[in-house]
Amino acid sequence: MLAGGLGGSRCVDALARAAGPGQVTAIGNVGDDLEMWDLHVSPDLDTIMYTLAGLLDEERGWGVRGDTYQAMAAAEQAGRETWFTLGDRDADLHMLRTRLMKKGEALSTVTRKLAEGLGVGVELLPATDDRLRTKIRTPEGELDFQDWFVRRGHADRVDGVRFQGADESRPAPGVLEAIAEAEAVVIAPSNPFVSIQPILAVPGIEAALRERRVAAVSPLVGGKALRGPLAEMMASLRHEPGAAGVRALYGDLVSVFVLDREDEALAGEIPGAVVCDTVMVSPERRTEVGRAFLEAIA
Ligand code: FO1
């Protein structure tokens, strides 16, 4: 499964619950990564890990449930950067990641160690070990992804997206093999512009997908994203609104497109459409939703 953001992590969880231990490989977006307090933060990889480990703050959609914020409070008192919130326990993970990467370990190696440490039963691979960063073009100029998303609350209109470093990047070890060997390849209900395209931008990944039958799950239900600015981005980037627009965006890369029941009426006009329940906000619902996915994409 190709995944980014909260929708992606919930879908990885749903599929993992339905398919059973050791059956799922998630390829995660790294375009959102940033350095905060000189720590390497990989929000999308961490959201997947925390979700699978049952640690995610589900209400907020990021970070660790019940975390404390002593380091943040100290930074604020001292007048240091606090626009990106790191809980104490979350920061400990970033410290370990940064320490191991400074010793020369690749992000994929470190991610495997972190996931094992949290008891995560899914193989989680960053799309690339190389530096790839999403940049957002706005009327105020080009912004780093988290600057746009968190610091400025994704209030600036998006006129374009690019992935710095993508052309020189290589897929992380195991990524192309996972795509080639999977029984089914699924694009999670993540934001296509800032979660999925930065994965596809790594040379070799899209070509590997084109050799396979790929299913995508719509991130828009009733024209709206459960969370995040996708509906607004569809408009500002001049795409057809709603699930049909996302379907068109994936074009012939995808042959199965999973729509939520709420969008059943669209199915007739959407190539490869299948319909099932896709909302998996509550962890209790995820096994059932995951089973329905497996059936729908089979
Ligand atoms: N999102 C916010 O809106 N504000 C934050 O301060 C914030 C901190 C944060 C820390 C660690 C982490 O793993 C994620 C964090 N996020 C925060 C979420 C993150 O910016 C986005 O949800 C993703 O990058 C978009 O998929």
Boltz pocket constraint, residues with backbone or C-beta under 6 A from the ligand:
constraints:
  - pocket:
      binder: B
      contacts: [[A, 4], [A, 5], [A, 6], [A, 32], [A, 41], [A, 42], [A, 43], [A, 44], [A, 46], [A, 47], [A, 61], [A, 62], [A, 63], [A, 83], [A, 84], [A, 85], [A, 86], [A, 90], [A, 146], [A, 149], [A, 150]]
      max_distance: 6.0
